[in-house]
Amino acid sequence: MKSAVWLGMNGIVRQSCFKNKYLRTFQTLSHPKPFTSHKWKHTPQNKKRLDKALRVLDIITHKPSVTATRQSHLRLVQNILPSDDFTASYTKVGITDVFDEMLESNSSNNLIPKYSLRRDGLGIDVNVLSHAVSSCGSMRNLRGGIQYHCSAIRTGFVDNVYVGSSLVSLYSKCAELENAYRVFDEMPVRNVVSWTAIISAFAQEWQVNVCLELFHQMRISTWKPNAFTFTSLLSACTGSGALGHGRSVHCQTIQMGFGLYVHIANALISMYFKCGAVEDALYIFEKMDEMKKQSIEPDAITFLGVLSSCRHAGLVKEGWFYFNSMIEQGVQPELDHYSCVVDLLGRAGLLEEARNFIEKMPIYPNAVIWGSLLSSSRLHGSVWIGIQAAEKRLLLEPGCPGTLVQLANLYASVGYWDQAAGVRKLMKDRGLKTNPGYSWVEIKDSVYQFRVEDRSNMTEILGVIDTLVDHMRTLGYEAEMHEEEIDNALYLIG
């Protein structure tokens, strides 16, 4: 009963979860397996496929005499749910006539005898339930996942370590971090998967201090971290800019023999360059030569980290070298790689070269690439290239508030105040607003978080800003805007 009360979860779970009412449809679908990413098209055909998969889950029993049949059903469910080659699955995955007849014969009132199997202590097994929960997590279907959580409680599988780990992952992916930790905290048995799942959950929110505390608890337990555990830790350090903590994690990976894992190297490169330690990031990449001797080749993610490092440091020549090396080694550049090159050229003021590079891309540029060119145009005061980039991006993302803000700032940076005010008025009339951003700073082994428009510490912040401004003036720095321009800028912000 304690579990039933706990499953209230802010009113999401209703009492009907504990009756013989099981999920029939999912709201969205992404992918059933971890570490992959696909898109699901909402069509009647796909919805029907999900209905069939879920009905199969409801008619699988635990009887030893039907073990082979139950395994066949599991394979059918896995086939109905999206496959790795997701874009081809619409035509590749089919349901046999026998299976259709089985579903039809068990529809409506005919399902009632099957439900009675659950009341007799029979139901879906651990593998099916864990797979179903993972699928709900992949598609961010919180309601469906909670109903499977109810099924786990009723069948007694909630204490299974694999089901529990799937539930932790489900709630973390659905932004239910508190509930993810509750599931983890109540697990009677944990393994490296469950520990990694909860660390990954907090890493997604970049709560590096919590991740490190959980990692410490994991080390005290009998379970040792694996490569994915360290990848999650490095992800938390990357998002929060905790370079000191990231270096400590790096040392741990070396001590535990994970130094030559490709995805660890990728995470380290990403962490170092995003924390501003570009030389360290490039050093990790150069160590890839040793990995090549062991038949461990750098992949697309590795080159993405290196290109990002070059972008961060403004290393145009080196960036071109690594981009061309990537192609020579047979690694196909993706949109993210092209975006890095465009941003690298744009930051260096090579706007014409960046625009020509975009026009010659073999794949269609996305909104991020045009947004990068727009930002660089604002930085260097290139109005016409900036306007072109803004128009291209707005074609891909109509009404994007971020693009309009950048366009207004571009006008303001070159003194076109009327045009900037016009863009701001357009945003106001349409009710468009940008989401506030977050920043992190690491001070004495602790990470502090700040949010745009957070005025909780304005007195202290303004005091520090005044001190910095006075110090800059003492060193001979001058403001780029005069007082009248500052007033206009403040008017636009207001």
C-alpha positions as CSV (number, residue, x, y, z in Angstrom):
1,M,0.0,0.0,0.0
2,K,3.0,2.3,0.6
3,S,3.9,2.0,-3.0
4,A,0.4,2.8,-4.1
5,V,0.4,6.0,-2.0
6,W,3.8,6.9,-3.3
7,L,2.6,6.6,-6.9
8,G,0.4,9.6,-6.5
9,M,3.1,11.6,-8.2
10,N,1.5,15.0,-8.1
11,G,-1.8,13.6,-9.0
12,I,-0.8,12.0,-12.3
13,V,-1.6,8.5,-11.4
14,R,-5.2,7.8,-10.8
15,Q,-6.8,4.9,-8.9
16,S,-7.7,3.3,-12.2
17,C,-4.0,2.3,-12.5
18,F,-4.6,-0.4,-9.9
19,K,-7.6,-1.9,-11.7
20,N,-7.4,-4.0,-14.8
21,K,-7.1,-1.0,-17.2
22,Y,-3.9,-1.0,-19.2
23,L,-2.4,1.4,-21.5
24,R,-3.7,1.2,-25.1
25,T,-2.0,4.0,-26.9
26,F,1.2,6.0,-26.6
27,Q,1.2,9.7,-27.2
28,T,4.5,9.8,-29.1
29,L,7.2,7.4,-30.0
30,S,10.9,7.9,-30.5
31,H,13.0,4.7,-30.0
32,P,13.1,1.6,-27.9
33,K,16.8,1.2,-27.4
34,P,19.2,3.5,-25.5
35,F,21.9,5.7,-27.1
36,T,19.9,6.1,-30.4
37,S,17.8,8.9,-31.7
38,H,15.0,8.8,-34.2
39,K,11.9,10.7,-35.1
40,W,8.4,9.3,-35.1
41,K,5.7,10.4,-37.6
42,H,2.2,10.7,-36.1
43,T,0.1,8.8,-38.6
44,P,-2.9,6.5,-38.2
45,Q,-0.8,3.6,-39.4
46,N,1.8,4.1,-36.7
47,K,-0.8,4.6,-34.0
48,K,-2.4,1.3,-35.0
49,R,1.0,-0.4,-34.8
50,L,1.4,0.9,-31.2
51,D,-2.1,-0.3,-30.3
52,K,-1.2,-3.8,-31.5
53,A,2.1,-3.8,-29.6
54,L,0.5,-2.9,-26.3
55,R,-2.3,-5.4,-26.7
56,V,0.3,-8.1,-27.1
57,L,1.8,-7.1,-23.8
58,D,-1.6,-7.6,-22.2
59,I,-2.0,-11.2,-23.4
60,I,1.4,-12.6,-22.6
61,T,1.4,-15.1,-19.7
62,H,4.0,-16.7,-17.4
63,K,2.9,-20.3,-18.0
64,P,5.9,-22.6,-18.6
65,S,4.0,-24.3,-21.4
66,V,3.8,-21.2,-23.4
67,T,7.4,-20.0,-22.9
68,A,8.2,-20.2,-26.6
69,T,5.0,-18.4,-27.5
70,R,5.7,-15.7,-25.0
71,Q,9.2,-15.2,-26.4
72,S,7.7,-14.9,-29.9
73,H,5.3,-12.3,-28.6
74,L,8.3,-10.4,-27.2
75,R,10.0,-10.4,-30.5
76,L,6.8,-9.2,-32.2
77,V,6.5,-6.3,-29.7
78,Q,10.2,-5.4,-30.4
79,N,9.5,-5.5,-34.1
80,I,6.3,-3.4,-33.8
81,L,8.1,-0.8,-31.8
82,P,10.7,1.2,-33.8
83,S,13.8,-0.5,-35.0
84,D,17.3,0.8,-35.4
85,D,16.8,1.6,-39.0
86,F,13.8,3.7,-38.1
87,T,13.2,5.4,-41.4
88,A,12.8,2.1,-43.2
89,S,10.7,0.5,-40.4
90,Y,7.4,1.7,-41.8
91,T,7.8,-0.7,-44.8
92,K,10.2,-3.3,-43.3
93,V,8.2,-4.1,-40.2
94,G,5.0,-6.0,-40.9
95,I,2.4,-7.9,-38.9
96,T,1.3,-11.3,-40.1
97,D,-2.3,-12.2,-40.8
98,V,-2.2,-14.7,-38.0
99,F,-1.1,-12.0,-35.6
100,D,-3.9,-9.7,-36.8
101,E,-6.4,-12.5,-36.2
102,M,-5.1,-13.1,-32.8
103,L,-5.5,-9.5,-31.8
104,E,-9.0,-9.4,-33.3
105,S,-10.0,-12.6,-31.5
106,N,-8.8,-11.1,-28.2
107,S,-10.4,-7.7,-28.7
108,S,-13.2,-6.2,-26.6
109,N,-14.9,-8.6,-24.2
110,N,-12.6,-11.4,-25.3
111,L,-9.7,-9.7,-23.4
112,I,-11.5,-10.1,-20.1
113,P,-10.4,-13.8,-19.6
114,K,-6.8,-12.8,-20.4
115,Y,-6.9,-10.1,-17.8
116,S,-8.0,-12.7,-15.2
117,L,-4.6,-14.3,-15.7
118,R,-3.2,-11.2,-13.9
119,R,-5.5,-11.7,-11.0
120,D,-4.3,-15.3,-10.8
121,G,-0.7,-14.0,-10.4
122,L,0.2,-14.4,-14.1
123,G,1.3,-11.5,-16.4
124,I,4.0,-10.0,-18.4
125,D,7.6,-10.9,-17.5
126,V,10.6,-8.8,-16.5
127,N,12.0,-8.5,-20.0
128,V,8.8,-7.3,-21.6
129,L,8.1,-4.9,-18.8
130,S,11.6,-3.5,-18.8
131,H,11.4,-3.0,-22.6
132,A,8.0,-1.3,-22.4
133,V,9.2,1.1,-19.6
134,S,12.3,1.9,-21.7
135,S,10.2,2.7,-24.7
136,C,8.0,5.0,-22.7
137,G,11.1,6.8,-21.5
138,S,12.5,7.1,-25.0
139,M,9.3,8.8,-26.2
140,R,8.9,10.9,-23.0
141,N,5.5,9.3,-22.4
142,L,5.2,9.8,-18.6
143,R,1.6,8.7,-18.3
144,G,2.3,5.4,-20.1
145,G,5.4,4.8,-18.1
146,I,3.5,5.3,-14.8
147,Q,0.9,2.8,-15.8
148,Y,3.7,0.3,-16.4
149,H,5.1,1.2,-13.1
150,C,1.7,0.2,-11.6
151,S,1.9,-3.1,-13.5
152,A,5.4,-3.6,-12.0
153,I,4.0,-3.1,-8.5
154,R,1.1,-5.4,-9.0
155,T,3.2,-8.2,-10.5
156,G,6.0,-7.8,-8.0
157,F,8.6,-6.9,-10.6
158,V,9.1,-3.4,-9.1
159,D,12.0,-4.8,-7.0
160,N,13.8,-6.2,-10.1
161,V,17.0,-4.3,-10.6
162,Y,16.5,-4.0,-14.4
163,V,12.9,-2.8,-14.1
164,G,14.0,-0.3,-11.5
165,S,16.8,1.0,-13.6
166,S,14.4,1.4,-16.5
167,L,12.0,3.4,-14.2
168,V,14.8,5.6,-13.1
169,S,15.7,6.4,-16.7
170,L,12.0,6.9,-17.5
171,Y,11.4,9.6,-14.9
172,S,14.6,11.4,-15.6
173,K,13.9,11.6,-19.3
174,C,10.4,13.0,-18.4
175,A,12.0,15.7,-16.2
176,E,10.7,14.0,-13.0
177,L,14.0,14.0,-11.3
178,E,12.6,13.8,-7.8
179,N,10.6,10.7,-8.7
180,A,13.6,9.2,-10.4
181,Y,15.6,9.5,-7.2
182,R,12.7,8.0,-5.2
183,V,12.7,4.9,-7.4
184,F,16.4,4.6,-7.1
185,D,16.4,5.2,-3.3
186,E,13.7,2.5,-2.8
187,M,15.5,-0.1,-5.0
188,P,16.4,-3.1,-2.7
189,V,19.1,-4.2,-5.1
190,R,21.3,-1.9,-7.3
191,N,23.9,-2.6,-10.0
192,V,26.1,-0.5,-12.2
193,V,23.2,0.1,-14.6
194,S,21.0,1.6,-11.8
195,W,23.9,3.7,-10.4
196,T,24.7,5.0,-13.9
197,A,21.0,5.7,-14.6
198,I,20.6,8.0,-11.5
199,I,24.0,9.7,-12.2
200,S,22.9,10.3,-15.8
201,A,19.6,11.7,-14.5
202,F,21.3,14.4,-12.5
203,A,23.9,15.0,-15.2
204,Q,21.0,15.9,-17.6
205,E,20.3,18.8,-15.2
206,W,24.0,19.5,-14.9
207,Q,23.9,19.1,-11.1
208,V,27.6,18.2,-10.9
209,N,27.8,18.3,-7.1
210,V,25.0,15.7,-6.8
211,C,26.5,13.5,-9.5
212,L,29.9,13.5,-7.7
213,E,28.2,12.7,-4.4
214,L,26.4,9.8,-6.0
215,F,29.6,8.6,-7.6
216,H,31.2,8.7,-4.2
217,Q,28.4,6.5,-2.8
218,M,28.8,4.1,-5.7
219,R,32.5,3.7,-5.0
220,I,31.7,2.9,-1.4
221,S,29.3,0.2,-2.5
222,T,30.4,-3.0,-4.1
223,W,29.8,-1.8,-7.7
224,K,32.5,-0.2,-9.8
225,P,31.7,2.4,-12.4
226,N,31.9,1.6,-16.1
227,A,32.7,3.8,-19.1
228,F,29.1,5.1,-19.3
229,T,29.2,6.2,-15.7
230,F,32.2,8.3,-16.5
231,T,30.6,9.7,-19.6
232,S,27.7,10.9,-17.5
233,L,30.0,12.5,-15.0
234,L,31.9,14.3,-17.7
235,S,28.6,15.4,-19.2
236,A,27.6,17.0,-15.9
237,C,31.0,18.8,-15.7
238,T,30.7,20.0,-19.3
239,G,27.2,21.5,-18.9
240,S,28.1,23.3,-15.7
241,G,31.6,24.4,-16.8
242,A,33.2,22.6,-13.8
243,L,36.7,22.3,-15.2
244,G,38.3,21.3,-11.8
245,H,35.8,18.5,-11.3
246,G,36.2,17.5,-14.9
247,R,40.0,17.1,-14.4
248,S,39.4,14.9,-11.3
249,V,37.0,12.7,-13.3
250,H,39.7,12.5,-16.0
251,C,42.2,11.2,-13.5
252,Q,39.7,8.6,-12.3
253,T,39.2,7.3,-15.9
254,I,43.0,6.9,-16.2
255,Q,43.3,5.1,-12.9
256,M,40.5,2.7,-13.7
257,G,41.8,1.9,-17.2
258,F,39.2,3.7,-19.3
259,G,41.7,6.2,-20.9
260,L,41.5,4.6,-24.4
261,Y,37.8,4.3,-24.7
262,V,36.6,6.4,-27.7
263,H,33.4,7.7,-26.1
264,I,35.4,8.7,-23.0
265,A,37.9,10.5,-25.2
266,N,35.0,12.2,-26.9
267,A,33.5,13.3,-23.6
268,L,36.9,14.6,-22.4
269,I,37.4,16.6,-25.6
270,S,34.0,18.1,-25.3
271,M,34.4,18.9,-21.6
272,Y,37.8,20.6,-22.0
273,F,36.9,22.7,-25.0
274,K,33.6,23.9,-23.4
275,C,35.4,24.7,-20.2
276,G,38.0,26.8,-22.2
277,A,40.9,24.3,-21.8
278,V,41.5,24.1,-25.6
279,E,45.1,22.9,-25.3
280,D,43.9,19.9,-23.2
281,A,41.2,19.1,-25.7
282,L,43.6,19.1,-28.6
283,Y,46.1,17.0,-26.5
284,I,43.4,14.3,-26.0
285,F,42.8,14.3,-29.7
286,E,46.5,13.9,-30.5
287,K,46.5,10.9,-28.2
288,M,44.2,9.3,-30.7
289,D,47.3,8.3,-32.6
290,E,48.1,5.8,-29.9
291,M,44.5,4.6,-30.1
292,K,44.8,4.1,-33.9
293,K,47.7,1.7,-33.2
294,Q,45.2,-0.4,-31.2
295,S,42.6,-0.2,-34.1
296,I,40.6,2.4,-32.2
297,E,39.7,5.0,-34.8
298,P,38.3,8.5,-34.0
299,D,34.7,8.9,-35.0
300,A,32.4,11.7,-36.0
301,I,31.9,12.7,-32.3
302,T,35.6,12.9,-31.8
303,F,36.1,15.3,-34.8
304,L,33.1,17.3,-33.6
305,G,34.9,17.9,-30.3
306,V,38.1,18.9,-32.0
307,L,36.4,21.2,-34.4
308,S,34.5,22.8,-31.5
309,S,37.9,23.3,-29.8
310,C,39.3,25.1,-32.8
311,R,36.2,27.2,-33.0
312,H,36.4,28.1,-29.4
313,A,40.1,29.1,-29.7
314,G,39.7,30.8,-33.1
315,L,42.1,28.4,-34.8
316,V,40.9,28.7,-38.4
317,K,43.9,27.0,-40.1
318,E,43.8,24.1,-37.7
319,G,40.0,23.8,-38.1
320,W,40.3,23.5,-41.8
321,F,43.0,20.9,-41.3
322,Y,40.9,18.7,-39.0
323,F,37.8,19.1,-41.2
324,N,39.7,17.9,-44.3
325,S,41.4,15.1,-42.2
326,M,37.9,13.9,-41.2
327,I,36.9,13.5,-44.8
328,E,40.2,11.9,-45.8
329,Q,39.7,9.3,-43.0
330,G,36.3,8.4,-44.4
331,V,34.2,10.1,-41.6
332,Q,31.2,11.7,-43.2
333,P,30.7,15.3,-42.0
334,E,27.3,16.0,-40.5
335,L,25.3,19.2,-39.9
336,D,27.1,19.7,-36.5
337,H,30.5,19.6,-38.2
338,Y,29.5,22.1,-40.9
339,S,28.0,24.3,-38.1
340,C,31.4,24.3,-36.3
341,V,33.2,25.4,-39.5
342,V,30.7,28.2,-40.2
343,D,30.9,29.5,-36.6
344,L,34.7,29.3,-36.8
345,L,34.9,31.3,-40.0
346,G,32.3,33.7,-38.7
347,R,34.0,34.4,-35.4
348,A,37.2,35.1,-37.3
349,G,35.4,37.7,-39.4
350,L,35.5,35.6,-42.6
351,L,31.8,36.1,-43.3
352,E,31.9,35.9,-47.1
353,E,33.9,32.7,-46.8
354,A,31.4,31.3,-44.3
355,R,28.4,32.2,-46.6
356,N,30.1,30.6,-49.6
357,F,30.9,27.5,-47.5
358,I,27.2,27.2,-46.6
359,E,26.1,27.6,-50.2
360,K,28.4,24.8,-51.3
361,M,27.4,22.3,-48.5
362,P,26.3,18.9,-49.9
363,I,23.4,18.8,-47.4
364,Y,20.8,21.4,-46.7
365,P,21.8,23.8,-43.9
366,N,19.6,23.9,-40.9
367,A,18.5,26.8,-38.7
368,V,21.5,26.5,-36.4
369,I,23.9,27.1,-39.2
370,W,22.1,30.2,-40.4
371,G,21.8,31.4,-36.7
372,S,25.5,31.0,-36.3
373,L,26.1,33.2,-39.4
374,L,23.6,35.7,-38.0
375,S,25.5,35.9,-34.7
376,S,28.8,36.4,-36.4
377,S,27.3,39.1,-38.6
378,R,26.1,41.0,-35.5
379,L,29.6,40.6,-34.0
380,H,31.3,42.1,-37.0
381,G,28.6,44.6,-38.0
382,S,27.8,43.0,-41.3
383,V,24.2,44.0,-41.7
384,W,23.4,42.6,-45.1
385,I,24.8,39.2,-44.6
386,G,23.1,39.1,-41.2
387,I,19.7,40.0,-42.8
388,Q,20.1,37.3,-45.3
389,A,21.0,34.8,-42.6
390,A,18.0,35.9,-40.5
391,E,15.6,35.5,-43.5
392,K,17.0,32.0,-44.2
393,R,16.5,31.0,-40.6
394,L,13.0,32.4,-40.3
395,L,12.1,30.3,-43.4
396,L,13.1,27.2,-41.4
397,E,11.7,28.5,-38.0
398,P,9.0,31.0,-38.7
399,G,8.4,33.3,-35.7
400,C,11.5,32.2,-33.9
401,P,12.0,34.7,-31.1
402,G,15.7,34.0,-30.8
403,T,16.2,34.9,-34.5
404,L,14.2,38.1,-34.1
405,V,16.2,39.1,-31.0
406,Q,19.5,38.6,-32.9
407,L,18.2,40.6,-35.8
408,A,17.1,43.5,-33.5
409,N,20.5,43.4,-31.8
410,L,22.2,43.4,-35.2
411,Y,20.4,46.6,-36.1
412,A,21.2,48.1,-32.7
413,S,24.9,47.3,-33.0
414,V,25.2,49.5,-36.1
415,G,22.9,52.2,-34.9
416,Y,19.8,51.3,-36.8
417,W,17.5,52.0,-33.9
418,D,14.3,52.5,-35.8
419,Q,14.7,49.1,-37.4
420,A,15.6,47.5,-34.1
421,A,12.6,49.0,-32.5
422,G,10.4,47.7,-35.3
423,V,11.6,44.1,-34.8
424,R,11.0,44.4,-31.0
425,K,7.5,45.8,-31.6
426,L,6.8,42.9,-33.9
427,M,7.8,40.5,-31.2
428,K,5.6,42.3,-28.7
429,D,2.6,42.3,-31.0
430,R,3.0,38.6,-31.6
431,G,3.7,37.8,-27.9
432,L,7.0,36.2,-28.7
433,K,9.5,35.8,-25.8
434,T,12.8,34.1,-25.5
435,N,13.4,31.5,-22.7
436,P,15.8,32.7,-20.0
437,G,19.3,31.1,-20.2
438,Y,21.4,29.7,-17.4
439,S,25.1,30.1,-16.6
440,W,27.4,28.3,-14.1
441,V,30.6,29.3,-12.4
442,E,32.9,27.0,-10.4
443,I,34.3,28.6,-7.2
444,K,36.4,26.7,-4.7
445,D,35.1,23.2,-5.6
446,S,31.5,24.3,-5.7
447,V,29.3,25.1,-8.8
448,Y,26.9,28.1,-8.7
449,Q,24.0,28.6,-11.1
450,F,22.7,31.8,-12.4
451,R,19.6,32.5,-14.6
452,V,18.9,35.4,-16.9
453,E,16.4,37.9,-15.3
454,D,17.1,36.5,-11.9
455,R,17.2,39.6,-9.6
456,S,17.6,37.8,-6.3
457,N,21.2,39.1,-5.9
458,M,21.0,42.3,-7.9
459,T,22.6,44.6,-5.2
460,E,25.7,42.4,-5.0
461,I,25.9,41.9,-8.8
462,L,25.6,45.6,-9.6
463,G,28.3,46.3,-7.0
464,V,30.7,43.9,-8.7
465,I,29.8,45.3,-12.1
466,D,30.5,48.8,-11.0
467,T,33.9,47.7,-9.6
468,L,34.8,46.0,-12.9
469,V,33.7,49.0,-14.9
470,D,35.9,51.3,-12.8
471,H,38.8,48.9,-13.1
472,M,38.4,48.7,-16.9
473,R,38.4,52.5,-17.2
474,T,41.5,52.6,-15.1
475,L,43.2,50.3,-17.6
476,G,42.2,52.6,-20.5
477,Y,39.2,50.6,-21.9
478,E,36.4,52.7,-23.4
479,A,32.7,51.8,-23.9
480,E,31.7,51.0,-27.5
481,M,28.4,52.9,-27.0
482,H,27.8,56.5,-26.0
483,E,25.3,57.4,-23.4
484,E,22.5,58.2,-25.9
485,E,23.0,54.7,-27.5
486,I,23.0,53.1,-24.1
487,D,19.6,54.8,-23.4
488,N,18.3,53.5,-26.7
489,A,19.5,50.0,-25.9
490,L,17.9,50.1,-22.5
491,Y,14.6,51.3,-24.1
492,L,14.7,48.3,-26.4
493,I,15.3,45.9,-23.6
494,G,12.4,47.4,-21.6
